[in-house]
């Protein structure tokens, strides 16, 4: 075995076999004495306390170092002492800048402390003096590991300075909260989250002005609030009072509540100086406006209906709608201008109504609605302008309880045999006598869709489908499972719709010409699953000879097909679709 140690500044390596003992004595005189006794071969053993005594009590009979003690290291002194090999490092055998290593021989002195290895640069880590480390350089120094400078905050730019070490520069531009009256900054010491940002309400940023004073910053409310608005009311009901920041003054302009550019003649019984508008609640009434035949003074000249322009109040003054090249048209008015003339099965009696018409020269589909109206309206259509004629079909609300506007699809409408054109009358009616506000009437005309699964008319969203079936014009072969055998024949009407959000749809068919059978299928129309089927029972309702009702559960946003069947000779019908 080999063992080495430093004793009184001298390194020793002792080698011995299994039957010997290794002796290390820190006293040089003691070691010399051991050498002397062993060399003389007969004196009393001076190292008895370190060597096993002979069994007979006589002179030590220890054997010599049989294999020799040379360790192959040039700078060590190798001797055999009392049967034990001794190896003493002798630095004198190395140069002035080296020392003796018991295993490696002469090695450079190199570093003695970490400070000797420090290169003064903080960003490449701390260098250590570790001559025996595998990574040490010729001076015994080991390179340091670069420090991690990430402080974990989003708003700081992290870096390293060789003199100062890790740096964390705040970037205040990353901390804007979008609220003008807060002071936003990057301050990790005060921040409560990893952004490192801090926002402080600053009332001084809520600049007081001529028109507003005392505002404060409220970050939760999104900015400046509160404060006091300068009181600018002059107590005159005819003026609209406001504050001018730029002019640093209060303004008192003549009121114009309807925005037609004319101030009122009077407000609440008080006469208004300079006012000329005799109805400041209606933008169509003012000096210079067109005088309509509506039993009121439209141009504020003190006279009513003088040289007036007729309005579509009756069948005699019905107004023609001319569609654009794109097939659309929009007209409007106020039901308060009209008289109650025609009652329909969809509304109440005594409601005011306006009458329009369109002329067509080919088979078309016409979509009519009152979307955009601010009063409760209903629609009806007719082939002749009369109370009986408007029984052709009507619609109250597109979606009952949700909206008060109406819609009608007139399907496959066009000239009959020997006709070059055909007229369709459109009635815009108030739901009741209280409906007197503005209305909007929208009309779209497009080529007639075929009653097939490939190109059916789309009635999604709700309304009423009014149409005409003719055995000569339509040949179909679809049937519903509920239809009596005698009515499983063509023709049938095919329409498509998208399942409403409330998962239910109700269809009510009415006709004076035939008893309707209704059924609904899912994709793919002709061979799709039948969702529901209801055959006509010959009963009447609402003054119509026949009516049939079908309720069906559907999946929202899913496409379905409605079939109106049962006619043998054809005729007119209308089907109300309530989502």
C-alpha positions in Angstrom: 0.0 0.0 0.0 1.0 3.7 -0.4 0.1 6.6 1.8 1.3 10.2 1.9 1.1 13.0 4.4 2.7 16.4 5.2 4.7 16.3 8.5 6.4 19.5 9.8 6.5 20.8 6.2 7.9 17.5 4.8 5.8 15.1 2.6 6.3 11.4 3.3 5.1 8.4 1.3 5.4 5.1 3.1 5.2 1.8 1.3 4.9 -1.6 2.9 3.6 -5.1 2.2 0.9 -6.9 4.0 3.1 -8.0 6.9 4.7 -4.6 7.7 3.8 -1.5 9.5 4.0 2.1 8.1 5.7 4.5 10.5 5.4 8.2 10.3 7.3 10.3 12.8 7.1 14.1 12.7 10.4 14.4 14.7 13.4 14.5 12.3 15.8 13.6 15.2 13.7 10.6 16.0 13.8 9.5 12.3 17.6 9.8 12.3 17.8 7.7 15.4 15.8 5.0 13.7 18.2 5.1 10.8 21.2 4.9 13.1 20.0 1.9 15.0 19.0 0.0 11.9 22.3 0.7 10.2 24.4 -0.6 13.3 22.5 -3.8 13.5 22.9 -4.5 17.2 22.0 -1.6 19.4 19.0 -1.3 21.4 15.8 -0.6 19.3 15.2 3.1 19.7 11.9 2.9 17.9 10.4 0.2 20.0 7.3 2.2 20.7 6.6 2.3 16.9 7.7 -1.3 15.9 6.4 -4.6 17.1 8.9 -6.0 19.6 10.6 -9.4 19.0 9.1 -12.4 20.7 12.3 -13.3 22.5 12.8 -9.8 23.9 16.1 -9.4 22.2 17.3 -7.1 19.4 14.8 -6.3 16.6 14.9 -9.0 13.9 12.8 -6.9 11.4 13.6 -7.8 7.8 15.0 -5.2 5.4 12.8 -3.6 2.5 13.3 -6.5 0.2 11.9 -4.9 -3.0 13.6 -1.6 -2.6 11.9 1.8 -2.0 12.4 3.7 -5.3 9.1 5.4 -6.2 10.1 6.7 -9.6 9.6 10.4 -8.6 12.8 12.3 -9.1 12.2 14.9 -6.4 11.6 12.5 -3.5 14.1 11.0 -1.1 13.4 7.3 -0.9 14.7 5.3 2.1 13.9 2.1 4.1 13.4 2.7 7.8 12.9 -0.2 10.0 11.6 -2.3 7.2 9.3 0.5 6.0 9.8 2.5 2.8 9.9 6.2 3.4 9.5 8.9 0.6 10.2 12.5 1.5 9.5 15.3 -0.9 12.5 17.5 -1.5 11.5 20.9 -3.0 15.1 21.7 -3.3 15.4 19.2 -6.2 12.9 21.4 -8.2 13.4 24.9 -9.5 12.7 28.1 -7.6 9.2 28.4 -9.1 8.2 24.8 -8.5 7.6 22.3 -5.7 7.7 18.6 -5.3 4.5 16.7 -5.7 4.8 13.1 -4.2 3.0 11.6 -7.2 3.5 14.1 -10.1 7.1 15.2 -9.4 8.1 18.9 -9.8 5.1 21.1 -10.5 4.8 24.9 -10.9 3.9 26.8 -7.8 0.8 28.4 -9.6 -1.9 30.1 -7.5 -2.2 30.0 -3.8 -5.6 31.8 -3.3 -8.8 32.6 -5.3 -7.8 36.3 -5.4 -4.8 35.4 -7.6 -7.2 33.9 -10.2 -9.8 36.8 -10.2 -9.8 38.6 -13.6 -11.9 41.5 -12.3 -14.8 40.8 -14.7 -18.1 40.1 -12.9 -20.0 38.9 -16.0 -17.9 35.7 -16.5 -18.4 34.5 -13.0 -16.0 34.0 -10.1 -12.6 32.3 -10.8 -11.3 29.8 -8.2 -7.8 28.6 -7.3 -8.0 24.8 -7.6 -4.8 23.4 -9.0 -5.9 19.8 -8.6 -9.2 20.4 -10.5 -9.4 18.7 -14.0 -10.4 22.1 -15.5 -7.5 24.1 -14.0 -5.2 26.1 -16.2 -1.4 26.2 -16.0 -1.7 28.5 -13.0 -4.1 26.2 -11.2 -7.1 28.6 -11.8 -10.6 27.4 -12.8 -12.9 29.6 -14.8 -16.1 30.9 -13.3 -19.7 30.3 -14.5 -21.6 33.4 -15.9 -24.2 34.6 -13.5 -28.0 34.4 -14.2 -29.3 38.0 -14.3 -33.0 37.4 -14.9 -35.0 39.0 -12.1 -38.3 37.6 -13.2 -40.0 41.0 -13.9 -41.4 41.7 -17.4 -40.8 45.4 -17.4 -37.0 45.3 -16.7 -34.2 44.9 -19.3 -31.8 42.5 -17.6 -28.0 42.6 -18.4 -24.6 42.4 -16.9 -21.9 45.0 -16.2 -18.3 43.7 -15.6 -17.8 46.2 -12.9 -21.2 46.2 -11.2 -22.5 42.7 -12.0 -26.2 42.0 -12.9 -28.2 45.1 -13.9 -32.0 45.5 -14.2 -32.9 48.6 -16.1 -36.6 49.6 -15.8 -38.5 50.1 -19.1 -41.5 52.4 -18.1 -42.9 52.2 -21.7 -44.0 48.6 -21.0 -46.3 49.7 -18.2 -49.0 51.8 -19.8 -52.5 50.8 -18.6 -54.4 52.9 -21.1 -55.8 55.2 -18.4 -54.7 58.8 -19.0 -54.8 60.0 -15.4 -52.5 57.3 -13.9 -48.8 57.5 -13.6 -47.4 54.2 -14.8 -43.9 53.0 -14.1 -41.7 50.0 -13.8 -41.0 49.5 -10.1 -40.4 45.8 -9.1 -39.9 46.6 -5.5 -43.5 48.0 -5.2 -45.2 45.7 -7.9 -47.6 43.0 -6.8 -47.2 40.8 -9.9 -44.5 39.6 -12.3 -45.1 42.5 -14.7 -43.2 44.7 -12.2 -45.5 47.6 -13.2 -47.1 50.0 -10.8 -49.9 52.5 -11.6 -50.7 55.4 -9.3 -53.8 57.6 -9.7 -52.8 61.2 -10.3 -55.6 63.7 -9.8 -53.4 66.4 -11.3 -53.7 64.8 -14.7 -57.5 65.4 -14.6 -57.0 69.0 -15.8 -59.7 71.3 -14.5 -61.2 73.4 -17.2 -63.7 76.2 -17.7 -66.6 73.8 -18.1 -65.5 71.1 -15.6 -63.7 71.5 -12.3 -62.7 69.2 -9.4 -62.4 66.0 -11.4 -60.5 63.1 -9.8 -58.7 60.1 -11.2 -60.6 56.8 -10.7 -58.6 53.9 -12.3 -61.5 51.4 -11.7 -63.8 53.7 -13.6 -61.4 54.1 -16.4 -60.2 57.7 -16.0 -61.2 61.1 -14.7 -64.6 61.4 -13.2 -66.6 63.4 -10.8 -66.1 67.1 -10.7 -68.6 69.9 -11.3 -70.0 71.0 -14.6 -70.4 74.7 -15.0 -74.1 75.7 -14.8 -75.1 77.3 -18.1 -78.9 77.2 -18.0 -80.5 80.5 -18.7 -84.0 79.3 -17.7 -85.4 79.8 -21.2 -87.2 76.6 -22.5 -86.6 77.7 -26.1 -82.8 77.5 -25.9 -80.4 74.6 -25.8 -77.7 75.5 -23.3 -74.1 74.4 -23.4 -70.6 75.3 -22.3 -67.8 76.3 -24.7 -64.4 75.3 -23.5 -62.6 77.0 -26.3 -64.6 80.2 -25.9 -64.7 80.0 -22.1 -68.3 81.0 -22.1 -71.9 79.6 -21.9 -73.9 79.2 -25.2 -77.6 79.6 -25.5 -78.8 78.4 -29.0 -82.4 78.2 -30.2 -83.5 74.6 -29.8 -83.9 72.2 -32.7 -85.1 68.9 -31.3 -85.8 67.2 -34.6 -82.6 68.4 -36.3 -84.2 69.8 -39.4 -82.4 73.1 -39.0 -85.4 75.1 -37.8 -86.1 76.3 -34.2 -89.5 75.8 -32.6 -92.3 78.4 -32.7 -93.1 77.6 -29.1 -92.1 75.2 -26.3 -94.5 74.3 -23.5 -96.7 77.3 -24.4 -93.8 79.7 -24.3 -93.3 81.7 -27.5 -89.7 81.3 -29.0 -88.1 84.4 -30.5 -86.9 83.5 -34.0 -88.6 80.1 -34.1 -90.4 79.0 -37.3 -90.8 75.2 -36.9 -94.5 74.4 -36.2 -93.6 70.8 -35.2 -90.1 70.5 -33.7 -90.6 66.7 -33.1 -91.0 65.8 -36.8 -88.1 66.5 -39.2 -90.5 66.4 -42.1 -92.4 69.4 -40.9 -90.7 72.8 -41.2 -90.9 75.9 -43.4 -90.4 74.9 -47.1 -91.3 71.3 -46.6 -93.5 69.5 -49.1 -97.2 69.9 -48.2 -98.7 66.4 -48.1 -102.3 65.4 -48.1 -102.2 64.2 -44.5 -104.5 66.7 -42.7 -101.8 68.7 -41.2 -99.6 71.8 -42.0 -96.3 70.3 -43.3 -94.8 73.6 -44.4 -95.8 75.6 -41.4 -97.6 78.3 -43.5 -100.7 78.2 -41.4 -102.7 76.2 -44.0 -103.4 72.5 -44.2 -103.2 70.3 -47.3 -103.2 73.3 -49.7 -102.0 72.1 -53.2 -100.8 69.0 -51.4 -99.0 65.9 -52.7 -101.1 62.8 -52.3 -99.8 60.1 -49.9 -100.5 56.4 -50.2 -103.4 56.5 -47.8 -106.0 54.7 -49.8 -106.2 52.3 -52.8 -106.9 55.4 -55.0 -103.6 57.0 -54.0 -101.5 53.9 -53.7 -97.9 54.6 -54.4 -95.9 52.6 -57.0 -92.6 51.2 -55.8 -89.9 51.2 -58.5 -87.0 48.8 -57.7 -83.4 49.5 -58.7 -81.4 47.6 -61.3 -80.3 45.4 -58.4 -83.9 44.6 -57.6 -84.3 46.6 -54.3 -86.2 49.6 -53.1 -86.9 51.3 -49.7 -89.7 53.8 -48.9 -91.0 55.2 -45.6 -93.2 57.5 -43.7 -95.0 57.9 -40.5 -98.3 56.1 -39.8 -99.5 59.1 -38.0 -100.1 60.7 -41.4 -102.5 58.0 -42.5 -106.1 57.0 -41.9 -107.3 53.5 -40.9 -108.8 52.0 -44.0 -108.2 48.2 -44.2 -108.2 45.6 -41.3 -106.4 42.3 -41.6 -106.5 39.0 -39.8 -103.0 39.7 -38.3 -103.7 42.9 -36.4 -106.3 44.9 -34.5 -109.1 47.1 -36.0 -108.7 50.8 -36.3 -104.9 50.8 -37.1 -103.5 53.3 -39.6 -102.2 51.9 -42.9 -100.3 52.9 -46.0 -100.7 51.2 -49.4 -98.0 50.6 -52.1 -97.7 48.3 -55.1 -95.2 46.8 -57.6 -95.7 45.6 -61.1 -93.8 42.6 -62.4 -93.5 41.1 -65.9 -92.1 37.7 -65.1 -92.3 35.0 -62.4 -90.5 36.4 -59.3 -90.0 36.0 -55.6 -90.6 39.2 -53.7 -89.2 39.7 -50.1 -91.0 42.5 -48.2 -90.1 43.6 -44.7 -90.4 46.6 -42.3 -87.0 46.1 -40.7 -85.8 49.5 -39.5 -89.2 50.7 -38.4 -89.6 52.2 -34.9 -93.3 51.5 -34.6 -95.1 48.2 -34.3 -96.0 47.2 -37.9 -97.6 44.4 -39.8 -97.7 43.5 -43.5 -100.3 42.2 -45.9 -100.3 41.6 -49.7 -103.2 41.4 -52.2 -103.8 40.9 -55.9 -106.6 43.5 -55.8 -106.7 46.5 -53.4 -109.6 45.7 -51.1 -110.2 44.3 -47.6 -111.1 40.9 -49.2 -108.0 41.1 -51.4 -105.6 41.5 -48.5 -106.7 38.1 -47.2 -104.1 36.7 -49.6 -101.6 36.7 -46.7 -100.3 38.8 -43.8 -97.6 38.8 -41.2 -97.4 40.4 -37.8 -94.0 39.9 -36.1 -91.0 38.2 -37.6 -90.4 36.6 -34.2 -93.2 37.1 -31.7 -92.1 38.6 -28.4 -88.7 39.5 -29.8 -89.2 42.1 -32.6 -92.2 44.0 -33.8 -91.2 44.3 -37.5 -92.7 42.0 -40.1 -91.7 40.0 -43.2 -93.5 38.3 -46.1 -92.0 36.2 -48.9 -94.3 36.2 -52.0 -93.3 33.0 -53.9 -93.6 32.4 -57.6 -95.6 35.6 -58.3 -96.0 36.6 -62.0 -98.4 37.3 -64.9 -101.0 34.7 -65.6 -101.9 33.3 -69.0 -102.4 36.1 -71.6 -101.1 38.7 -69.2 -98.0 40.9 -69.8 -97.7 42.2 -66.2 -99.3 41.7 -62.8 -99.7 44.0 -59.8 -99.0 43.1 -56.2 -100.4 45.5 -53.5 -98.5 45.9 -50.2 -100.2 47.1 -47.1 -98.1 48.6 -44.2 -100.4 48.6 -41.2 -100.0 49.5 -37.6 -100.6 46.7 -35.2 -103.2 48.8 -33.4 -104.4 52.4 -33.3 -101.5 53.4 -31.0 -98.9 52.6 -33.7 -98.4 56.1 -35.2 -94.6 56.3 -35.5 -92.2 56.1 -38.4 -92.0 53.0 -40.6 -89.6 51.7 -43.2 -90.7 49.4 -46.1 -88.0 47.3 -47.8 -88.7 45.4 -51.1 -86.4 43.0 -52.9 -87.4 41.3 -56.2 -85.5 38.2 -57.6 -86.2 35.4 -60.1 -88.6 32.8 -58.8 -87.0 29.8 -57.1 -88.1 26.4 -58.2 -90.0 24.2 -55.7 -87.3 21.5 -55.7 -84.7 20.3 -53.2 -82.0 21.9 -55.3 -83.1 25.6 -55.3 -85.9 26.1 -52.7 -86.8 29.6 -51.4 -85.1 30.3 -48.0 -87.5 31.5 -45.2 -84.9 31.5 -42.4 -85.6 34.0 -39.6 -89.4 33.9 -39.6 -92.2 35.6 -41.4 -95.0 34.5 -43.7 -94.6 32.6 -47.0 -97.4 33.5 -49.5 -97.5 31.6 -52.8 -99.4 30.0 -55.6 -99.3 26.3 -56.7 -100.4 25.0 -60.0 -100.4 21.4 -61.2 -99.4 22.7 -64.6 -96.4 24.6 -63.3 -95.0 22.3 -60.7 -94.5 18.5 -60.9 -93.3 17.0 -57.6 -93.2 13.5 -56.1 -92.6 14.1 -52.3 -95.0 12.8 -49.7 -95.2 12.9 -45.9 -96.0 9.8 -43.8 -99.1 11.5 -42.3 -100.7 12.3 -45.7 -103.9 10.5 -46.6 -103.4 8.3 -49.7 -105.6 10.4 -51.8 -103.5 13.5 -51.2 -100.0 12.0 -51.8 -99.6 13.6 -55.1 -98.0 16.7 -56.7 -97.7 19.5 -56.6 -95.9 20.5 -53.4 -94.1 23.7 -52.2 -90.5 23.3 -51.0 -88.9 25.9 -48.7 -85.7 25.7 -46.6 -84.9 27.3 -43.2 -82.3 27.3 -40.5 -83.1 25.9 -37.1 -83.8 28.8 -34.6 -81.8 29.3 -31.4 -84.7 28.3 -29.2 -84.9 24.9 -30.9 -88.5 25.2 -31.9 -90.4 26.1 -35.1 -94.2 26.6 -35.6 -95.8 26.6 -39.1 -99.4 27.6 -39.6 -100.8 27.1 -43.2 -104.0 28.9 -44.3 -105.9 28.8 -47.6 -109.3 29.1 -49.1 -108.3 26.9 -52.0 -106.9 23.6 -50.5 -106.3 21.8 -47.3 -102.6 21.9 -46.6 -100.5 18.9 -45.4 -97.2 20.1 -43.8 -94.0 18.1 -43.1 -90.4 18.9 -42.3 -87.3 16.9 -43.3 -83.6 17.1 -42.4 -80.8 16.8 -44.9 -80.7 15.8 -47.7 -84.2 17.1 -48.3 -85.9 14.5 -50.5 -84.6 11.5 -48.6 -83.9 13.2 -45.3 -85.3 12.1 -42.0 -88.9 13.3 -41.5 -88.9 15.4 -38.4 -92.6 16.0 -38.1 -95.8 15.7 -40.3 -99.3 17.1 -39.9 -102.1 16.5 -42.4 -105.0 18.9 -43.0 -108.2 18.1 -41.2 -110.5 20.3 -43.2 -111.0 22.7 -40.3 -111.1 26.5 -40.6 -109.7 29.4 -38.6 -109.4 33.1 -38.8 -111.9 33.3 -41.7 -109.9 30.9 -43.9 -111.6 27.8 -45.2 -108.6 25.5 -44.3 -105.8 25.7 -41.7 -103.1 23.3 -40.5 -100.5 23.8 -37.7 -97.2 21.9 -37.3 -94.8 22.3 -34.4 -91.3 20.7 -34.7 -88.2 20.6 -32.6 -85.0 21.4 -34.4 -81.2 21.9 -33.8 -80.0 25.5 -33.9 -78.1 26.6 -37.1 -79.0 23.3 -38.8 -80.6 23.3 -42.3 -84.1 21.8 -42.7 -86.8 21.7 -45.4 -90.5 22.5 -45.2 -93.0 20.9 -47.6 -96.5 22.3 -48.2 -98.5 19.6 -50.0 -102.0 18.4 -50.5 -103.2 20.5 -53.5 -104.7 18.6 -56.5 -105.7 21.5 -58.6 -103.5 24.2 -57.1 -104.4 27.6 -55.5 -103.1 30.3 -53.2 -101.8 29.7 -49.6 -99.8 31.4 -46.9 -97.7 29.8 -44.2 -96.7 31.7 -41.0 -93.3 30.6 -39.7 -92.7 31.5 -36.1 -89.2 30.7 -34.8 
